[in-house]
Amino acid sequence: MADAVPAQVAGPSGIAQAYVRTLLARRPALLPEGRTVPRIEGRRTALRIRRSALEGYRRVCGFPADGRLPPTYPHVLAMGVHLAMLTASAFPVRLLGLVHLANHIAVHRALSEDETLDLICWLEGHRETESGQEFQMHTEVSASGAPAWSETATFLARRPRRGARGAGVPADEGPPPPGARCSVWKVAADTGFRYARVSGDYNPIHLAAATARWFGFRRAIAHGMWLLARVVAELAPEPRSRSFSVEVRFRRPVFLPSSVTLHHWSSPGGIEFRLGSPAAGKLHLAGSIRPLAARGA
């Protein structure tokens, strides 16, 4: 295998600058025919958690201050690495325009907020689909030399649509079953900006209607990883002491401000959830939280 291309990781102050650079960069929306992505890697070592940053994340996402890292927080720790990789010259596709399709998070054990962490991220190749080209970003976080958390994030470079739209929501993501519990969230207009401040994700589609319109959205849209964090904060207070997985498929954006409904219910393998706008007949995301043993991991 060819040597991996190292990504130069930006610090927190460099993330916003990286978004500016990618706005100005002239890159194609899709990989040219015959090309693929070489293995690109990024790392952070001996990483210590900034308590003030963690407290801000907990407030915005709804996690308690219990001495442990929220299960979705390592994604934020890797944000600068991810951005460096996706803006590296070895990744020739335009960053702004990539669609976050899905996430799989595996929590092998709960991480303390006082631990020293190492993380490695990599992506390589792509997959051609009817909708476009898919790329997978892999992240692994270790503590005391042992893997403790991992994530696979799937992104899509969308192909221009031809003909009619697809058949819609898959059958396994239909309406929640009778008896499913639900809660209603009010998603404030400033949610995108508040999450950007604690995550470093200053993608302009999340910040304000004016910047979202540059990319074809009528209003700003909520970060998918903020929505997932809110779901996990509400549904998984106890599993954080055990090993478990979180799977999510992002379906439609949540415009800011909005009111959305979270439905959830127990299944033989764990907890299933759907976040949607029932009055409008829209599903925003669907997923599950399961013990890792249920996946054979």
Secondary structure in CASP SS format (residue, H / E / C, confidence):
PFRMAT SS
TARGET T0000
AUTHOR 0000-0000-0000
METHOD secondary structure of the structure
MODEL  1
M C 1.00
A C 1.00
D C 1.00
A C 1.00
V E 1.00
P E 1.00
A C 1.00
Q C 1.00
V C 1.00
A C 1.00
G C 1.00
P H 1.00
S H 1.00
G H 1.00
I H 1.00
A H 1.00
Q H 1.00
A H 1.00
Y H 1.00
V H 1.00
R H 1.00
T H 1.00
L H 1.00
L H 1.00
A C 1.00
R C 1.00
R C 1.00
P C 1.00
A C 1.00
L C 1.00
L C 1.00
P C 1.00
E C 1.00
G C 1.00
R C 1.00
T C 1.00
V C 1.00
P C 1.00
R C 1.00
I E 1.00
E E 1.00
G E 1.00
R E 1.00
R E 1.00
T E 1.00
A E 1.00
L E 1.00
R C 1.00
I C 1.00
R C 1.00
R H 1.00
S H 1.00
A H 1.00
L H 1.00
E H 1.00
G H 1.00
Y H 1.00
R H 1.00
R H 1.00
V H 1.00
C H 1.00
G C 1.00
F C 1.00
P C 1.00
A C 1.00
D C 1.00
G C 1.00
R E 1.00
L C 1.00
P C 1.00
P C 1.00
T C 1.00
Y H 1.00
P H 1.00
H H 1.00
V H 1.00
L H 1.00
A C 1.00
M H 1.00
G H 1.00
V H 1.00
H H 1.00
L H 1.00
A H 1.00
M H 1.00
L H 1.00
T C 1.00
A C 1.00
S C 1.00
A C 1.00
F C 1.00
P C 1.00
V C 1.00
R C 1.00
L C 1.00
L C 1.00
G C 1.00
L E 1.00
V E 1.00
H E 1.00
L E 1.00
A E 1.00
N E 1.00
H E 1.00
I E 1.00
A E 1.00
V E 1.00
H C 1.00
R C 1.00
A C 1.00
L C 1.00
S E 1.00
E C 1.00
D C 1.00
E C 1.00
T C 1.00
L E 1.00
D E 1.00
L E 1.00
I E 1.00
C E 1.00
W E 1.00
L E 1.00
E C 1.00
G C 1.00
H C 1.00
R E 1.00
E E 1.00
T C 1.00
E C 1.00
S C 1.00
G E 1.00
Q E 1.00
E E 1.00
F E 1.00
Q E 1.00
M E 1.00
H E 1.00
T E 1.00
E E 1.00
V E 1.00
S E 1.00
A E 1.00
S C 1.00
G C 1.00
A E 1.00
P E 1.00
A E 1.00
W E 1.00
S E 1.00
E E 1.00
T E 1.00
A E 1.00
T E 1.00
F E 1.00
L E 1.00
A E 1.00
R E 1.00
R C 1.00
P C 1.00
R C 1.00
R C 1.00
G C 1.00
A C 1.00
R C 1.00
G C 1.00
A C 1.00
G C 1.00
V C 1.00
P C 1.00
A H 1.00
D H 1.00
E H 1.00
G C 1.00
P C 1.00
P C 1.00
P C 1.00
P C 1.00
G C 1.00
A C 1.00
R E 1.00
C E 1.00
S E 1.00
V E 1.00
W E 1.00
K E 1.00
V E 1.00
A C 1.00
A C 1.00
D C 1.00
T H 1.00
G H 1.00
F H 1.00
R H 1.00
Y H 1.00
A H 1.00
R H 1.00
V H 1.00
S H 1.00
G C 1.00
D C 1.00
Y C 1.00
N C 1.00
P H 1.00
I H 1.00
H H 1.00
L C 1.00
A C 1.00
A H 1.00
A H 1.00
T H 1.00
A H 1.00
R H 1.00
W H 1.00
F H 1.00
G C 1.00
F C 1.00
R C 1.00
R C 1.00
A C 1.00
I E 1.00
A C 1.00
H C 1.00
G H 1.00
M H 1.00
W H 1.00
L H 1.00
L H 1.00
A H 1.00
R H 1.00
V H 1.00
V H 1.00
A H 1.00
E H 1.00
L H 1.00
A C 1.00
P C 1.00
E C 1.00
P H 1.00
R H 1.00
S H 1.00
R C 1.00
S C 1.00
F E 1.00
S E 1.00
V E 1.00
E E 1.00
V E 1.00
R E 1.00
F E 1.00
R C 1.00
R C 1.00
P C 1.00
V C 1.00
F E 1.00
L C 1.00
P C 1.00
S E 1.00
S E 1.00
V E 1.00
T E 1.00
L E 1.00
H E 1.00
H E 1.00
W E 1.00
S E 1.00
S E 1.00
P C 1.00
G C 1.00
G E 1.00
I E 1.00
E E 1.00
F E 1.00
R E 1.00
L E 1.00
G E 1.00
S E 1.00
P H 1.00
A H 1.00
A H 1.00
G C 1.00
K E 1.00
L E 1.00
H E 1.00
L E 1.00
A E 1.00
G E 1.00
S E 1.00
I E 1.00
R E 1.00
P E 1.00
L H 1.00
A H 1.00
A H 1.00
R H 1.00
G C 1.00
A C 1.00
END
